[in-house]
């Protein structure tokens, strides 16, 4: 069962009380560090990424440095984040592309960000929202996917289709907040295996109360 527009607005109003101000949990000092951190966060916890990036950025603080890095050294540093061969290739190649095409700066549009290796809409949306404060879409990670499906905002499981549903149903002014709020709600309350429905502020509106999903 999908929610009606008034029900969706009630969910937004309720969750804004729980999460009035939201930001990514990834530690970063600027757009470049955020971009690399989001690439590393694929299939990995933000906590683990935050343990790795201080070492990485101490040695390779800029796109110029990382573009010229020995990829085997980068792999050693980021190994614990998983899929480290692909991730090392992505962050080194992306650094090279930033140098070649964008003057060593992280671009501020969806179209430009999607030209970088390892960057899909989720990564681009995080950078645009949390650094540039631009709402060009809605961040859809595993938590947003789960909360959106359970709460009746989408019947889709494909992230791109989920994002489209959210963009249609949620006012643009709330896109940035929604992505981050659903991430936090998924971590704290709407767990994949053991959702804490008894303490969830939107449980009465949730059509899949207690359902276990990924």
For each residue, the residues with C-beta under 8 A, 3 or more apart:
1: 152 207
2: 152 153 154 155 207
3: 7 8 11 151 152 153 205 207
4: 7 8
5: 8 9 169
6: 9 10
7: 3 4 10 11 152 205
8: 3 4 5 11 12 153 169 170
9: 5 6 12 13
10: 6 7 13 14 202 205
11: 3 7 8 14 15 151 153 202 205
12: 8 9 15 16 170 174 178
13: 9 10 16 17
14: 10 11 17 18 201 202
15: 11 12 18 19 181 185 201 202
16: 12 13 19 20 177 181
17: 13 14 20 201
18: 14 15 181 185 201
19: 15 16 22 177 180 181 184 185
20: 16 17
21:
22: 19 177 180 181 183 184
23: 130 180
24: 28 34 38 46 126 130 180 183
25: 46 47 50 183
26: 34 37 38 41 46 49 50 126
27: 33 37 50 53 54
28: 24 33 34 37 53
29: 33 57
30: 33 34 131
31: 34 35 105 106 127 131 132
32: 35 36 62 63 98 106
33: 27 28 29 30 36 37 53 57
34: 24 26 28 30 31 37 38 106 126 127 130 131
35: 31 32 38 39 94 106 113 116 119 123 127
36: 32 33 39 40 53 56 57 66 91 94
37: 26 27 28 33 34 40 41 49 50 53
38: 24 26 34 35 41 122 123 126 127
39: 35 36 42 87 90 91 94 118 119 123
40: 36 37 44 49 52 53 78 81 87 91
41: 26 37 38 44 45 46 49 81
42: 39 83 87 118
43: 82 83
44: 40 41 48 49 81 82
45: 41 48 49
46: 24 25 26 41 49 50
47: 25 50 51
48: 44 45 51 52 80 81
49: 26 37 40 41 44 45 46 52 53 81
50: 25 26 27 37 46 47 53 54
51: 47 48 54 80
52: 40 48 49 55 56 77 78 80 81
53: 27 28 33 36 37 40 49 50 56 57
54: 27 50 51 57 58
55: 52 58 59 77
56: 36 52 53 59 60 74 77 78
57: 29 33 36 53 54 60 61
58: 54 55 61
59: 55 56 65 69 73 77
60: 56 57 65 66 69 74 95
61: 57 58 65
62: 32 65 66 104
63: 32 66 67 95 96 98 99 104
64: 67 68 95 99 104
65: 59 60 61 62 68 69 95
66: 36 60 62 63 69 74 91 92 95
67: 63 64 92 95 96 98 99
68: 64 65
69: 59 60 65 66 73 74 92 95
70: 73 74
71: 74 75 88 89 92
72: 75 76
73: 59 69 70 76 77
74: 56 60 66 69 70 71 77 78 88 91 92
75: 71 72 78 79 84 85 88
76: 72 73 79
77: 52 55 56 59 73 74
78: 40 52 56 74 75 81 84 87 88 91
79: 75 76 84
80: 48 51 52 84
81: 40 41 44 48 49 52 78 84 87
82: 43 44 87
83: 42 43 86 87
84: 75 78 79 80 81 87 88
85: 75 88 89
86: 83 89 90 118
87: 39 40 42 78 81 82 83 84 90 91 118
88: 71 74 75 78 84 85 91 92
89: 71 85 86 92 93 117 118
90: 39 86 87 93 94 117 118
91: 36 39 40 66 74 78 87 88 94 95 118
92: 66 67 69 71 74 88 89 95 96
93: 89 90 96 97 117 118
94: 35 36 39 90 91 97 98 116 117 118 119
95: 60 63 64 65 66 67 69 91 92 98 99
96: 63 67 92 93 99 100
97: 93 94 100 101 102 115 116 117
98: 32 63 67 94 95 101 102 104 105 106 116
99: 63 64 67 95 96 102 103 104
100: 96 97
101: 97 98 115
102: 97 98 99 105 106 107 112
103: 99
104: 62 63 64 98 99
105: 31 98 102
106: 31 32 34 35 98 102 113 127 131
107: 102 112 113
108: 112 128 132 134
109: 112 113 128 136
110: 113 114 121 124 125 128 136 137
111: 114 115
112: 102 107 108 109 115
113: 35 106 107 109 110 116 119 123 124 127 128
114: 110 111 119 120 121 124
115: 97 101 111 112 119
116: 35 94 97 98 113 119
117: 89 90 93 94 97
118: 39 42 86 87 89 90 91 93 94 123
119: 35 39 94 113 114 115 116 123 124
120: 114 123 124
121: 110 114 124 125 137 140 159 160 163
122: 38 125 126 139 140 141 159
123: 35 38 39 113 118 119 120 126 127
124: 110 113 114 119 120 121 127 128 136 137
125: 110 121 122 128 129 136 137 138 139 140 163 179
126: 24 26 34 38 122 123 129 130 139 179
127: 31 34 35 38 106 113 123 124 130 131 132
128: 108 109 110 113 124 125 131 132 134 135 136 137
129: 125 126 132 133 134 135 139 175 176 179 180
130: 23 24 34 126 127 133 176 180
131: 30 31 34 106 127 128
132: 31 108 127 128 129
133: 129 130 176
134: 108 128 129
135: 128 129 172 173 175 176
136: 109 110 124 125 128
137: 110 121 124 125 128 163 167 175
138: 125 144 163 166 167 170 175 178 179
139: 122 125 126 129 144 179 180 183
140: 121 122 125 144 145 148 159 160 162 163 166 179
141: 122 144 145 183
142: 145 146 186 192 214
143: 146 147 182 183 184 185 186 187 190
144: 138 139 140 141 147 148 162 179 182 183 186
145: 140 141 142 148 149 157 159 162
146: 142 143 149 150 186 190 192 213 214
147: 143 144 150 151 182 185 186 190
148: 140 144 145 151 153 154 162 165 166 182
149: 145 146 153 154 155 156 157 162 208 213
150: 146 147 190 195 206 207 208 211 213
151: 3 11 147 148 202 205 206 207 208
152: 1 2 3 7 205 206 207 208
153: 2 3 8 11 148 149 165 166 169 170
154: 2 148 149 161 162 165 166
155: 2 149
156: 149 161 162 165
157: 145 149 161 162
158: 161 162
159: 121 122 140 145 162 163
160: 121 140 163 164
161: 154 156 157 158 164 165
162: 140 144 145 148 149 154 156 157 158 159 165 166
163: 121 125 137 138 140 159 160 166 167
164: 160 161 167 168
165: 148 153 154 156 161 162 168 169
166: 138 140 148 153 154 162 163 169 170 175 178
167: 137 138 163 164 170 172 175
168: 164 165
169: 5 8 153 165 166
170: 8 12 138 153 166 167 174 175 178
171: 174 175
172: 135 167 175
173: 135
174: 12 170 171 177 178
175: 129 135 137 138 166 167 170 171 172 178 179
176: 129 130 133 135 179 180
177: 16 19 22 174 180 181
178: 12 138 166 170 174 175 181 182
179: 125 126 129 138 139 140 144 175 176 182 183
180: 19 22 23 24 129 130 139 176 177 183 184
181: 15 16 18 19 22 177 178 184 185
182: 143 144 147 148 178 179 185 186
183: 22 24 25 139 141 143 144 179 180 186 187
184: 19 22 143 180 181 187 188
185: 15 18 19 143 147 181 182 188 189 190
186: 142 143 144 146 147 182 183 189 190 191
187: 143 183 184 191
188: 184 185 196
189: 185 186 195 196 199 200
190: 143 146 147 150 185 186 195 196 200
191: 186 187 194 195 196
192: 142 146 195 212 213 214
193: 212
194: 191 212
195: 150 189 190 191 192 200 210 211 212
196: 188 189 190 191 199 200
197: 200 203 206 209 210
198: 203
199: 189 196
200: 189 190 195 196 197 203 206
201: 14 15 17 18
202: 10 11 14 15 151 205 206
203: 197 198 200 206 209
204:
205: 3 7 10 11 151 152 202
206: 150 151 152 197 200 202 203 209
207: 1 2 3 150 151 152
208: 149 150 151 152 211 213
209: 197 203 206
210: 195 197
211: 150 195 208
212: 192 193 194 195
213: 146 149 150 192 208
214: 142 146 192
